Amino acid sequence: MPDNSSYTGCGRIAQDGQFERHGKGQAEWDEGRLIYEGEWEDNLQNGQGVETKEDGSQYVGQFYDGRKQ
């Protein structure tokens, strides 16, 4: 992925021809130091998800356009 992350899950090809995260999936940044598992829309976290940080702390809840609600 161009943002130095790994992703496993659903996706689609956007109008510009690039793959985007869309549906349910899991992404990891900084070699697993930050993990998000949940719903995606238009390449952003949208819907129910779980964000887990390196220290084990978690946010469980809603995301909208990539931001915690």
ABEGO torsion letter per residue (X at the ends): XAAGBBBBEBBBBBAAGBBBBBEBBBBBBGGGABBBBEBBBGGBBBEBBBBBBAAGBBBBEBBBGGBBX
